[in-house]
Amino acid sequence: MRQACFIATCVGILFLAGCAGGSLGAPSGGISFNSPQAGTSDGRSGLVSQTGAELSRSELASAVAAEQRALETAPAGQAVEWQGSASGRGGTVIAAQPYRVGSQDCRPYSHVVKTGGPAQSVRGTACRNPDGSWTLLN
């Protein structure tokens, strides 16, 4: 009887671990943002584009990569930081708990950008598309 309880407990833990894993199952090829509100003609600049911060291409790439890491793998509330090309430039992305809408995984998150002046902060929610890209809802 003890062994059956132990096995049932282990199976339950494994089941729950699969449901609450740290990753939302990103495709191996990476992800991109799709949104007409994303701020650029290619639609791949993420929430960071809504801060109005003037970033170099490499800084924008670092900021978007941090958003992707936060959305895909970071536990809720864990800061994902990125550094800019100059001292004092960078940002922090914090994603909240993911939730499901129909068949889509969605996740609210915030992005604080520091460019030497006052920090600029934006909040938004992104939902994953079937192809692995994310769409900003705001």
Secondary structure, 3 states (H helix, E strand, C coil): CHHHHHHHHHHHHHHHHHHCCCCCCCCCCCCCECCCCCCCCCCCCCHHHHHCCCCCHHHHHHHHHHHHHHHHCCCCCCEEEEECCCCCCEEEEEECCCEEECCEEEEEEEEEEECCCCCEEEEEEEEECCCCCEEECC
